[in-house]
Amino acid sequence: MDMSQIAWLVTVVLTGTAAGAMVGHTVLLGRFLNWMFESGRTEVFKDTYPLFIQEKSPQLLFDNLFTLTIVVTTAFNAYLYLSGQVTALSLLAVAFQWAFVGVFFGTGFAKVEAELFKNGNTSPVLVNTFVKRNIPLCALSAVLLLASFVCLALMRC
């Protein structure tokens, strides 16, 4: 196994892990959070989740999984480009990941999540915005990461 194949394998595994995490968020955690807000348990959320975020010990891989995945996939594409091996699949894979970043930040959802999860702001307007956007944006993000994973998995290195 040469360096190119090892880099490809690391990229595929990281992207698959990120895609799986986002699918899990969409179908499990995302639905649970929506239920918590929709059922009037906003105070339970406010009293627990922001505290959990502040007090948990840092989990380097989990806390930085999406960032690490994008950095590794971008670096892998740079390597492929510089070595004359870049393909349409590798470019699509990295484009899907950057589209994921665009969805998260471009829609303002990152700011909504930060206000809720880190600052504990549970104003009715913010909660309503979160509930309306949470599942659709997480599902779109999951699809983008899954598409990136499929592109990478189909590559031959």
ZAMARGU-4260 file (C-alpha; in steps of 0.2 Angstrom, whole numbers, plus 5000, padded with zeros to 4 digits):
<rodrens>
0) 5000/5000/5000 | 5008/5016/4995 | 5006/5034/5002 | 4992/5038/4990 | 4982/5023/4995
5) 4984/5026/5013 | 4979/5045/5011 | 4964/5039/5001 | 4959/5026/5015 | 4960/5039/5029
10) 4950/5051/5019 | 4936/5038/5015 | 4936/5032/5033 | 4935/5050/5040 | 4921/5055/5027
15) 4911/5039/5031 | 4912/5043/5050 | 4907/5061/5047 | 4892/5056/5036 | 4887/5043/5049
20) 4887/5055/5063 | 4877/5067/5053 | 4864/5054/5048 | 4863/5049/5067 | 4861/5067/5071
25) 4847/5069/5059 | 4837/5053/5063 | 4840/5052/5082 | 4847/5068/5091 | 4839/5080/5079
30) 4822/5072/5081 | 4824/5071/5100 | 4829/5090/5101 | 4814/5095/5090 | 4803/5084/5102
35) 4810/5093/5117 | 4806/5110/5111 | 4789/5106/5103 | 4783/5097/5118 | 4786/5112/5129
40) 4802/5105/5138 | 4812/5120/5134 | 4817/5123/5152 | 4824/5105/5153 | 4835/5109/5138
45) 4841/5125/5145 | 4845/5117/5162 | 4854/5103/5155 | 4862/5104/5137 | 4872/5120/5138
50) 4879/5114/5155 | 4883/5097/5147 | 4893/5106/5133 | 4902/5117/5145 | 4907/5103/5158
55) 4911/5089/5146 | 4929/5085/5144 | 4936/5089/5126 | 4934/5075/5114 | 4946/5080/5100
60) 4940/5068/5087 | 4921/5071/5090 | 4922/5089/5093 | 4932/5092/5077 | 4926/5078/5066
65) 4918/5088/5052 | 4933/5101/5052 | 4946/5087/5051 | 4936/5078/5037 | 4936/5094/5026
70) 4954/5098/5029 | 4959/5080/5025 | 4949/5079/5010 | 4955/5096/5004 | 4973/5091/5007
75) 4970/5074/4998 | 4963/5083/4983 | 4978/5095/4983 | 4990/5080/4983 | 4980/5072/4969
80) 4981/5089/4959 | 4999/5091/4962 | 5003/5073/4957 | 4992/5074/4942 | 4980/5061/4948
85) 4965/5072/4952 | 4948/5065/4946 | 4930/5071/4944 | 4925/5060/4959 | 4939/5068/4970
90) 4933/5085/4965 | 4915/5081/4968 | 4919/5073/4985 | 4927/5089/4991 | 4914/5100/4983
95) 4900/5091/4993 | 4910/5094/5009 | 4912/5112/5006 | 4894/5113/5001 | 4890/5105/5018
100) 4900/5120/5026 | 4890/5132/5015 | 4874/5125/5021 | 4878/5125/5040 | 4885/5143/5040
105) 4877/5151/5025 | 4859/5147/5031 | 4863/5155/5048 | 4860/5138/5056 | 4878/5138/5065
110) 4873/5154/5073 | 4856/5147/5079 | 4865/5132/5086 | 4878/5142/5095 | 4865/5153/5103
115) 4855/5138/5109 | 4868/5126/5114 | 4882/5136/5120 | 4873/5152/5126 | 4857/5144/5132
120) 4847/5156/5123 | 4829/5148/5122 | 4819/5163/5116 | 4803/5158/5107 | 4809/5165/5091
125) 4826/5156/5091 | 4818/5139/5097 | 4805/5141/5083 | 4819/5144/5070 | 4829/5129/5076
130) 4814/5118/5075 | 4809/5123/5058 | 4827/5122/5051 | 4835/5107/5061 | 4829/5092/5052
135) 4829/5098/5034 | 4846/5106/5036 | 4853/5091/5045 | 4846/5079/5032 | 4853/5090/5018
140) 4870/5090/5027 | 4869/5071/5029 | 4865/5069/5010 | 4880/5080/5005 | 4892/5070/5016
145) 4885/5053/5010 | 4888/5059/4992 | 4905/5064/4996 | 4909/5047/5004 | 4901/5038/4989
150) 4912/5048/4977 | 4928/5044/4987 | 4923/5026/4989 | 4921/5024/4971 | 4939/5031/4967
155) 4953/5019/4963 | 4969/5024/4971
</rodrens>
